């Protein structure tokens, strides 16, 4: 049977960055793997981070977002059937940060997938810099996406804060969120991997590949396709490079724009290449990539599209710019 792993975590937690290291481990072991990406809309910026993994031993597929829950589940099952017929050693699934865990487990219990796949590990990425109190829907997603994890993996650790302080703060937050959805599970410090990802050893990654998962019950408070969270695209956009950080900070911090969780996408560089954008509150990441479609994707709640559009137009230099 093919082992299948699920990498979960709320918006901006760092799932794709971790997945890159995790996938490289399997490739170094000579395994044939497939990565199944699921993100908002038809433009998956996170896939750019994985392109260097593509080879005869690594296939990357995408499930576009959109549609109702049943439609999305059918697309997910169809993709898994296709991958199952190719007899990979490992399939790694990275869903959107807004994800119903039941979709993963229920789909794998269906025929013929129940004969082809065996769940390996459910790994949940936790942003150590997340706010102490999130919106009610984000608190629910944090808890529900963590409840079944075989291991919690900490991202974005602040080196100025002690490991004990970080562990206590994060575990208190997650366990409070679990109690809020009436889940009996309570995480302990040995459930948390707190180590710089660049320092992960082969033994660490082997251990994560065998972390397994837990079957936990909890009260479902929101359907993933009925959350208030939404996404908006701003296409064919060009912003002077020296102004990019300023624009991103303005959009994130202006409360009249709505509650912005994350800005992702790509913007052109002066040398003809592109900047990959991944921005959350308190952290702006600009990573050079060879090429990419020029787009900014705004993810949040109650987004004021018109106001963000006005801000971007004041900086944009591309006449083909469009807000979708």
Secondary structure per residue as TSV (DSSP state, phi and psi in degrees):
chain	resnum	aa	ss	phi	psi
A	1	X	-	360.0	152.5
A	2	X	E	-85.9	129.1
A	3	X	E	-75.0	138.8
A	4	X	E	-129.0	130.5
A	5	X	E	-113.2	151.0
A	6	X	E	-119.8	125.8
A	7	X	E	-107.2	108.8
A	8	X	E	-110.4	175.2
A	9	X	-	149.5	144.3
A	10	X	S	-71.0	171.0
A	11	X	T	-50.8	128.4
A	12	X	T	79.9	8.3
A	13	X	S	-68.9	-29.4
A	14	X	-	115.4	25.4
A	15	X	H	-59.5	-46.8
A	16	X	H	-66.9	-38.7
A	17	X	H	-61.1	-44.7
A	18	X	H	-65.8	-43.9
A	19	X	H	-55.9	-37.4
A	20	X	H	-58.3	-47.7
A	21	X	H	-67.0	-39.5
A	22	X	H	-64.8	-44.6
A	23	X	H	-64.8	-39.3
A	24	X	H	-61.7	-32.2
A	25	X	H	-61.4	-48.2
A	26	X	H	-63.8	-39.3
A	27	X	H	-64.0	-36.7
A	28	X	H	-67.0	-19.9
A	29	X	T	-91.0	4.8
A	30	X	T	79.2	17.0
A	31	X	-	-87.6	150.9
A	32	X	-	-91.6	123.8
A	33	X	E	-128.1	160.0
A	34	X	E	-130.8	141.7
A	35	X	E	-114.7	126.9
A	36	X	E	-113.0	109.7
A	37	X	E	-97.1	138.9
A	38	X	E	-134.4	117.6
A	39	X	E	-142.0	175.4
A	40	X	S	-62.6	136.4
A	41	X	S	64.7	-163.5
A	42	X	S	-100.2	-0.4
A	43	X	-	-112.8	104.8
A	44	X	-	-102.6	95.2
A	45	X	G	-66.4	-34.6
A	46	X	G	-60.2	-26.8
A	47	X	G	-63.7	-24.1
A	48	X	G	-60.0	-33.4
A	49	X	G	-70.9	-14.7
A	50	X	G	-106.6	-4.6
A	51	X	G	-60.6	-31.3
A	52	X	G	-70.5	-11.5
A	53	X	G	-83.3	-18.4
A	54	X	-	-58.7	130.4
A	55	X	B	-168.0	-175.4
A	56	X	T	-63.9	-19.4
A	57	X	T	-102.4	-1.9
A	58	X	E	-140.8	117.8
A	59	X	E	-110.1	136.2
A	60	X	E	-119.2	124.7
A	61	X	E	-125.0	162.0
A	62	X	E	-134.4	139.5
A	63	X	E	-107.5	113.9
A	64	X	E	-68.8	144.7
A	65	X	-	-73.3	-174.5
A	66	X	-	95.9	161.5
A	67	X	S	83.4	171.3
A	68	X	-	-82.5	178.1
A	69	X	H	-60.3	-45.5
A	70	X	H	-64.4	-39.0
A	71	X	H	-63.1	-44.6
A	72	X	H	-64.9	-39.8
A	73	X	H	-64.3	-37.8
A	74	X	H	-64.0	-41.3
A	75	X	H	-64.4	-39.9
A	76	X	H	-62.1	-47.0
A	77	X	H	-63.6	-42.0
A	78	X	H	-60.6	-43.1
A	79	X	H	-63.4	-41.7
A	80	X	H	-67.8	-35.4
A	81	X	H	-61.6	-44.8
A	82	X	H	-60.2	-44.8
A	83	X	H	-69.2	-37.4
A	84	X	H	-63.1	-33.9
A	85	X	T	-72.1	-14.8
A	86	X	T	-95.4	-3.4
A	87	X	T	57.6	52.4
A	88	X	-	-71.2	157.5
A	89	X	S	-74.8	-35.8
A	90	X	E	-147.0	139.0
A	91	X	E	-120.2	131.2
A	92	X	E	-115.9	123.3
A	93	X	E	-106.9	125.3
A	94	X	E	-118.4	103.5
A	95	X	-	-85.3	174.8
A	96	X	-	-61.7	160.7
A	97	X	S	-67.4	-12.9
A	98	X	S	-110.1	99.2
A	99	X	-	-146.1	138.6
A	100	X	-	-93.2	112.7
A	101	X	H	-60.0	-29.7
A	102	X	H	-59.8	-30.5
A	103	X	H	-60.7	-40.8
A	104	X	H	-65.9	-53.7
A	105	X	H	-68.8	-44.8
A	106	X	H	-62.1	-40.8
A	107	X	H	-63.6	-40.2
A	108	X	H	-72.0	-17.0
A	109	X	T	-82.6	-9.3
A	110	X	S	-85.6	151.2
A	111	X	T	-76.8	141.9
A	112	X	T	-90.6	3.9
A	113	X	H	-62.1	-31.0
A	114	X	H	-65.8	-18.8
A	115	X	H	-96.1	-15.1
A	116	X	H	-103.6	-28.6
A	117	X	E	-119.6	146.0
A	118	X	E	-127.9	127.5
A	119	X	E	-66.8	125.8
A	120	X	E	-89.4	-78.2
A	121	X	E	-134.0	143.2
A	122	X	E	-108.3	116.1
A	123	X	E	-118.5	128.8
A	124	X	E	-111.9	124.7
A	125	X	E	-89.0	128.3
A	126	X	E	-117.0	124.4
A	127	X	E	-78.4	113.3
A	128	X	T	-68.1	-13.3
A	129	X	T	-102.3	11.4
A	130	X	-	-64.8	154.7
A	131	X	-	-63.0	152.9
A	132	X	S	-64.0	-33.1
A	133	X	S	-134.0	118.0
A	134	X	-	-95.6	175.7
A	135	X	-	-63.3	161.2
A	136	X	H	-58.5	-38.1
A	137	X	H	-70.8	-39.2
A	138	X	H	-69.4	-34.6
A	139	X	H	-62.9	-40.7
A	140	X	H	-63.3	-46.0
A	141	X	H	-64.3	-39.7
A	142	X	H	-57.8	-46.2
A	143	X	H	-71.0	-48.2
A	144	X	H	-67.5	-32.7
A	145	X	H	-81.1	-11.9
A	146	X	H	-98.1	-25.6
A	147	X	T	-54.6	-38.4
A	148	X	T	-98.8	5.2
A	149	X	B	-66.1	140.4
A	150	X	S	-79.0	-24.3
A	151	X	E	-156.2	140.2
A	152	X	E	-96.3	132.0
A	153	X	E	-118.4	120.3
A	154	X	E	-83.0	136.1
A	155	X	E	-118.6	160.8
A	156	X	S	57.0	44.6
A	157	X	-	-69.8	134.1
A	158	X	-	-81.6	114.2
A	159	X	T	-65.6	-15.3
A	160	X	T	-83.1	-9.7
A	161	X	S	-103.9	136.5
A	162	X	-	-67.9	153.8
A	163	X	H	-59.9	-40.3
A	164	X	H	-63.2	-41.5
A	165	X	H	-66.6	-41.9
A	166	X	H	-63.5	-48.0
A	167	X	H	-59.8	-45.0
A	168	X	H	-62.9	-43.8
A	169	X	H	-65.9	-46.8
A	170	X	H	-67.6	-45.5
A	171	X	H	-66.1	-36.8
A	172	X	H	-61.6	-42.9
A	173	X	H	-64.7	-50.9
A	174	X	H	-65.1	-42.8
A	175	X	H	-66.3	-34.1
A	176	X	H	-64.5	-41.9
A	177	X	H	-65.6	-38.4
A	178	X	H	-63.7	-42.7
A	179	X	H	-60.5	-36.3
A	180	X	H	-64.4	-23.4
A	181	X	T	-108.1	17.4
A	182	X	T	60.2	37.1
A	183	X	-	-93.1	128.5
A	184	X	-	-74.0	-12.9
A	185	X	-	-72.0	140.6
A	186	X	-	-133.3	122.9
A	187	X	-	-76.7	149.7
A	188	X	-	-119.1	172.0
A	189	X	G	-61.5	-31.5
A	190	X	G	-75.4	-4.9
A	191	X	G	-86.0	-6.9
A	192	X	E	-111.1	124.6
A	193	X	E	-95.0	115.2
A	194	X	-	-121.5	89.2
A	195	X	S	-154.5	141.2
A	196	X	-	-57.5	131.1
A	197	X	G	-63.8	-29.5
A	198	X	G	-67.7	-17.6
A	199	X	G	-100.6	3.3
A	200	X	-	-64.4	130.3
A	201	X	-	-92.1	169.5
A	202	X	H	-59.0	-36.5
A	203	X	H	-66.7	-38.6
A	204	X	H	-60.1	-47.9
A	205	X	H	-69.1	-36.2
A	206	X	H	-62.0	-42.1
A	207	X	H	-62.6	-41.0
A	208	X	H	-65.4	-35.6
A	209	X	H	-67.5	-15.6
A	210	X	T	-114.1	17.1
A	211	X	-	-69.7	-23.3
A	212	X	-	72.5	-154.8
A	213	X	B	-158.0	170.3
A	214	X	-	-122.8	143.7
A	215	X	-	-93.0	109.8
A	216	X	-	-123.9	146.4
A	217	X	-	-99.7	148.2
A	218	X	-	-161.2	165.4
A	219	X	-	-87.4	123.2
A	220	X	-	-77.6	120.0
A	221	X	-	-100.5	-28.4
A	222	X	-	-139.2	145.3
A	223	X	-	-87.3	137.4
A	224	X	G	-58.0	-33.8
A	225	X	G	-87.3	5.9
A	226	X	G	-124.2	15.7
A	227	X	S	-71.4	161.7
A	228	X	S	-76.2	-11.1
A	229	X	E	-65.8	144.5
A	230	X	E	-147.0	170.8
A	231	X	E	-137.2	144.3
A	232	X	E	-139.4	143.0
A	233	X	E	-109.9	138.4
A	234	X	E	-123.6	108.3
A	235	X	E	-102.0	159.8
A	236	X	S	52.4	53.7
A	237	X	-	-113.0	141.0
A	238	X	-	-134.3	128.7
A	239	X	-	-127.9	135.1
A	240	X	-	-50.4	134.0
A	241	X	G	-56.6	-37.3
A	242	X	G	-71.1	-9.2
A	243	X	G	-106.0	-6.4
A	244	X	H	-59.2	-51.0
A	245	X	H	-61.1	-40.3
A	246	X	H	-60.1	-44.7
A	247	X	H	-64.7	-45.1
A	248	X	H	-62.7	-43.5
A	249	X	H	-63.0	-39.6
A	250	X	H	-61.8	-45.9
A	251	X	H	-64.4	-43.7
A	252	X	H	-65.8	-40.6
A	253	X	H	-95.2	-12.7
A	254	X	-	-81.2	108.9
A	255	X	G	-63.7	-20.8
A	256	X	G	-70.7	-12.3
A	257	X	G	-81.1	-5.5
A	258	X	-	101.6	-171.2
A	259	X	E	-94.5	104.6
A	260	X	E	-94.9	122.1
A	261	X	E	-87.4	-41.7
A	262	X	E	-158.6	144.8
A	263	X	E	-122.0	125.3
A	264	X	E	-133.6	166.5
A	265	X	E	143.9	-150.9
A	266	X	E	-153.8	144.4
A	267	X	E	-131.7	146.6
A	268	X	E	-69.4	146.8
A	269	X	-	-100.1	161.9
A	270	X	T	-65.2	-25.3
A	271	X	T	-86.6	8.8
A	272	X	S	91.3	-8.6
A	273	X	-	-90.5	-155.8
A	274	X	E	-145.5	157.1
A	275	X	E	-99.9	126.6
A	276	X	E	-83.4	128.8
A	277	X	E	-104.8	129.7
A	278	X	E	-144.9	105.6
A	279	X	E	-131.3	130.5
A	280	X	E	-130.6	173.2
A	281	X	T	-57.8	126.9
A	282	X	T	85.5	-1.6
A	283	X	E	-151.8	121.9
A	284	X	E	-115.0	120.8
A	285	X	E	-111.7	121.7
A	286	X	E	-120.5	111.4
A	287	X	E	-115.8	124.4
A	288	X	E	-68.6	135.1
A	289	X	E	-133.4	156.6
A	290	X	S	-60.1	-42.7
A	291	X	-	-163.4	158.6
A	292	X	-	-171.2	156.5
A	293	X	-	-71.4	134.1
A	294	X	-	-76.3	108.9
A	295	X	E	-158.9	143.6
A	296	X	E	-115.5	131.3
A	297	X	E	-114.4	118.8
A	298	X	E	-101.9	124.4
A	299	X	E	-118.3	128.5
A	300	X	E	-178.5	-159.9
A	301	X	E	-123.7	138.5
A	302	X	S	51.8	51.5
A	303	X	-	-70.4	132.6
A	304	X	-	-90.5	85.9
A	305	X	H	-58.8	-42.1
A	306	X	H	-62.8	-40.8
A	307	X	H	-70.0	-41.0
A	308	X	H	-65.3	-40.8
A	309	X	H	-58.7	-42.9
A	310	X	H	-63.3	-40.7
A	311	X	H	-63.0	-47.1
A	312	X	H	-66.0	-38.6
A	313	X	H	-62.7	-30.2
A	314	X	H	-70.7	-16.9
A	315	X	H	-110.8	-25.7
A	316	X	-	-63.0	143.2
A	317	X	-	-121.1	5.3
A	318	X	-	-99.6	118.5
A	319	X	T	-66.3	-16.4
A	320	X	T	-88.6	4.0
A	321	X	-	-52.4	140.6
A	322	X	E	-149.4	143.9
A	323	X	E	-103.4	126.5
A	324	X	-	-114.6	360.0
